[in-house]
Amino acid sequence: MPFITNHDITELRKHDVDIIRYQPTFLKELKEFLSEVWGDEYHKDLENLETKNLDYFNSLINYPSWGAYYILEDTFTNISEENYKILSDQTKNLIGYFYDIHLH
């Protein structure tokens, strides 16, 4: 079963988000952000992330699992203002929607 369900598509459309069209942008911004905050040893896994999908990203971090949640929590805690600006408001909202990590 794909990570993005029909329910997600419907719910996000209520907020004027076409997740199917936005997914490459979301993944591009996520890749740029993670390339700044993750160690170099993980960068190879991020290559061409924007051409893949959230299922691929989730497989990288073994999401859903407690370990993946801690990876995400650690990734988005105490980030610099410069790195924070890499992510658009739309991407920040989607991180909250999909991963329950709410960035302010």
C-alpha positions as protocol buffer text, in pm:
chain_id: "A"
residue {
  index: 1
  type: MET
  ca { x: 0 y: 0 z: 0 }
}
residue {
  index: 2
  type: PRO
  ca { x: 148 y: 339 z: -93 }
}
residue {
  index: 3
  type: PHE
  ca { x: 229 y: 588 z: 180 }
}
residue {
  index: 4
  type: ILE
  ca { x: 16 y: 861 z: 24 }
}
residue {
  index: 5
  type: THR
  ca { x: -337 y: 727 z: 30 }
}
residue {
  index: 6
  type: ASN
  ca { x: -652 y: 845 z: -145 }
}
residue {
  index: 7
  type: HIS
  ca { x: -763 y: 976 z: 194 }
}
residue {
  index: 8
  type: ASP
  ca { x: -447 y: 1191 z: 211 }
}
residue {
  index: 9
  type: ILE
  ca { x: -507 y: 1321 z: -140 }
}
residue {
  index: 10
  type: THR
  ca { x: -864 y: 1415 z: -51 }
}
residue {
  index: 11
  type: GLU
  ca { x: -772 y: 1574 z: 283 }
}
residue {
  index: 12
  type: LEU
  ca { x: -487 y: 1776 z: 136 }
}
residue {
  index: 13
  type: ARG
  ca { x: -706 y: 1898 z: -152 }
}
residue {
  index: 14
  type: LYS
  ca { x: -936 y: 2051 z: 111 }
}
residue {
  index: 15
  type: HIS
  ca { x: -637 y: 2275 z: 190 }
}
residue {
  index: 16
  type: ASP
  ca { x: -557 y: 2345 z: -176 }
}
residue {
  index: 17
  type: VAL
  ca { x: -262 y: 2105 z: -182 }
}
residue {
  index: 18
  type: ASP
  ca { x: -225 y: 1876 z: -482 }
}
residue {
  index: 19
  type: ILE
  ca { x: 19 y: 1634 z: -320 }
}
residue {
  index: 20
  type: ILE
  ca { x: 74 y: 1439 z: -640 }
}
residue {
  index: 21
  type: ARG
  ca { x: 194 y: 1750 z: -824 }
}
residue {
  index: 22
  type: TYR
  ca { x: 374 y: 1893 z: -519 }
}
residue {
  index: 23
  type: GLN
  ca { x: 556 y: 1572 z: -417 }
}
residue {
  index: 24
  type: PRO
  ca { x: 866 y: 1637 z: -638 }
}
residue {
  index: 25
  type: THR
  ca { x: 901 y: 1988 z: -490 }
}
residue {
  index: 26
  type: PHE
  ca { x: 855 y: 1853 z: -139 }
}
residue {
  index: 27
  type: LEU
  ca { x: 1124 y: 1591 z: -198 }
}
residue {
  index: 28
  type: LYS
  ca { x: 1358 y: 1844 z: -360 }
}
residue {
  index: 29
  type: GLU
  ca { x: 1335 y: 2076 z: -60 }
}
residue {
  index: 30
  type: LEU
  ca { x: 1369 y: 1783 z: 178 }
}
residue {
  index: 31
  type: LYS
  ca { x: 1679 y: 1666 z: -9 }
}
residue {
  index: 32
  type: GLU
  ca { x: 1834 y: 2016 z: 5 }
}
residue {
  index: 33
  type: PHE
  ca { x: 1758 y: 2041 z: 375 }
}
residue {
  index: 34
  type: LEU
  ca { x: 1882 y: 1692 z: 462 }
}
residue {
  index: 35
  type: SER
  ca { x: 2199 y: 1747 z: 259 }
}
residue {
  index: 36
  type: GLU
  ca { x: 2277 y: 2033 z: 495 }
}
residue {
  index: 37
  type: VAL
  ca { x: 2190 y: 1867 z: 825 }
}
residue {
  index: 38
  type: TRP
  ca { x: 2272 y: 1497 z: 772 }
}
residue {
  index: 39
  type: GLY
  ca { x: 2626 y: 1365 z: 760 }
}
residue {
  index: 40
  type: ASP
  ca { x: 2801 y: 1314 z: 428 }
}
residue {
  index: 41
  type: GLU
  ca { x: 2768 y: 936 z: 458 }
}
residue {
  index: 42
  type: TYR
  ca { x: 2392 y: 968 z: 396 }
}
residue {
  index: 43
  type: HIS
  ca { x: 2410 y: 1199 z: 94 }
}
residue {
  index: 44
  type: LYS
  ca { x: 2435 y: 918 z: -160 }
}
residue {
  index: 45
  type: ASP
  ca { x: 2094 y: 790 z: -47 }
}
residue {
  index: 46
  type: LEU
  ca { x: 1949 y: 1134 z: -119 }
}
residue {
  index: 47
  type: GLU
  ca { x: 2066 y: 1147 z: -481 }
}
residue {
  index: 48
  type: ASN
  ca { x: 1774 y: 1208 z: -716 }
}
residue {
  index: 49
  type: LEU
  ca { x: 1529 y: 1202 z: -424 }
}
residue {
  index: 50
  type: GLU
  ca { x: 1309 y: 1453 z: -606 }
}
residue {
  index: 51
  type: THR
  ca { x: 1253 y: 1197 z: -884 }
}
residue {
  index: 52
  type: LYS
  ca { x: 1136 y: 931 z: -639 }
}
residue {
  index: 53
  type: ASN
  ca { x: 848 y: 931 z: -393 }
}
residue {
  index: 54
  type: LEU
  ca { x: 776 y: 938 z: -21 }
}
residue {
  index: 55
  type: ASP
  ca { x: 772 y: 559 z: -12 }
}
residue {
  index: 56
  type: TYR
  ca { x: 1139 y: 563 z: -113 }
}
residue {
  index: 57
  type: PHE
  ca { x: 1227 y: 826 z: 149 }
}
residue {
  index: 58
  type: ASN
  ca { x: 1040 y: 631 z: 415 }
}
residue {
  index: 59
  type: SER
  ca { x: 1234 y: 317 z: 325 }
}
residue {
  index: 60
  type: LEU
  ca { x: 1560 y: 509 z: 382 }
}
residue {
  index: 61
  type: ILE
  ca { x: 1467 y: 585 z: 741 }
}
residue {
  index: 62
  type: ASN
  ca { x: 1257 y: 270 z: 802 }
}
residue {
  index: 63
  type: TYR
  ca { x: 940 y: 472 z: 857 }
}
residue {
  index: 64
  type: PRO
  ca { x: 710 y: 400 z: 1033 }
}
residue {
  index: 65
  type: SER
  ca { x: 913 y: 291 z: 1334 }
}
residue {
  index: 66
  type: TRP
  ca { x: 1029 y: 440 z: 1659 }
}
residue {
  index: 67
  type: GLY
  ca { x: 1379 y: 467 z: 1516 }
}
residue {
  index: 68
  type: ALA
  ca { x: 1252 y: 664 z: 1217 }
}
residue {
  index: 69
  type: TYR
  ca { x: 1056 y: 898 z: 1440 }
}
residue {
  index: 70
  type: TYR
  ca { x: 1371 y: 968 z: 1643 }
}
residue {
  index: 71
  type: ILE
  ca { x: 1567 y: 1028 z: 1323 }
}
residue {
  index: 72
  type: LEU
  ca { x: 1307 y: 1282 z: 1211 }
}
residue {
  index: 73
  type: GLU
  ca { x: 1277 y: 1439 z: 1554 }
}
residue {
  index: 74
  type: ASP
  ca { x: 1655 y: 1476 z: 1579 }
}
residue {
  index: 75
  type: THR
  ca { x: 1676 y: 1607 z: 1222 }
}
residue {
  index: 76
  type: PHE
  ca { x: 1427 y: 1886 z: 1284 }
}
residue {
  index: 77
  type: THR
  ca { x: 1539 y: 1986 z: 1635 }
}
residue {
  index: 78
  type: ASN
  ca { x: 1762 y: 2289 z: 1685 }
}
residue {
  index: 79
  type: ILE
  ca { x: 1804 y: 2366 z: 1316 }
}
residue {
  index: 80
  type: SER
  ca { x: 1970 y: 2687 z: 1208 }
}
residue {
  index: 81
  type: GLU
  ca { x: 1765 y: 2970 z: 1064 }
}
residue {
  index: 82
  type: GLU
  ca { x: 1954 y: 2931 z: 736 }
}
residue {
  index: 83
  type: ASN
  ca { x: 1861 y: 2563 z: 706 }
}
residue {
  index: 84
  type: TYR
  ca { x: 1506 y: 2633 z: 822 }
}
residue {
  index: 85
  type: LYS
  ca { x: 1462 y: 2874 z: 530 }
}
residue {
  index: 86
  type: ILE
  ca { x: 1535 y: 2595 z: 280 }
}
residue {
  index: 87
  type: LEU
  ca { x: 1188 y: 2457 z: 349 }
}
residue {
  index: 88
  type: SER
  ca { x: 882 y: 2636 z: 215 }
}
residue {
  index: 89
  type: ASP
  ca { x: 576 y: 2676 z: 435 }
}
residue {
  index: 90
  type: GLN
  ca { x: 401 y: 2413 z: 224 }
}
residue {
  index: 91
  type: THR
  ca { x: 679 y: 2162 z: 285 }
}
residue {
  index: 92
  type: LYS
  ca { x: 683 y: 2239 z: 658 }
}
residue {
  index: 93
  type: ASN
  ca { x: 308 y: 2180 z: 671 }
}
residue {
  index: 94
  type: LEU
  ca { x: 345 y: 1848 z: 489 }
}
residue {
  index: 95
  type: ILE
  ca { x: 617 y: 1735 z: 731 }
}
residue {
  index: 96
  type: GLY
  ca { x: 363 y: 1803 z: 1005 }
}
residue {
  index: 97
  type: TYR
  ca { x: 84 y: 1626 z: 819 }
}
residue {
  index: 98
  type: PHE
  ca { x: 277 y: 1312 z: 728 }
}
residue {
  index: 99
  type: TYR
  ca { x: 526 y: 1281 z: 1014 }
}
residue {
  index: 100
  type: ASP
  ca { x: 365 y: 1478 z: 1300 }
}
residue {
  index: 101
  type: ILE
  ca { x: 674 y: 1699 z: 1322 }
}
residue {
  index: 102
  type: HIS
  ca { x: 540 y: 2054 z: 1340 }
}
residue {
  index: 103
  type: LEU
  ca { x: 789 y: 2326 z: 1251 }
}
residue {
  index: 104
  type: HIS
  ca { x: 732 y: 2681 z: 1369 }
}
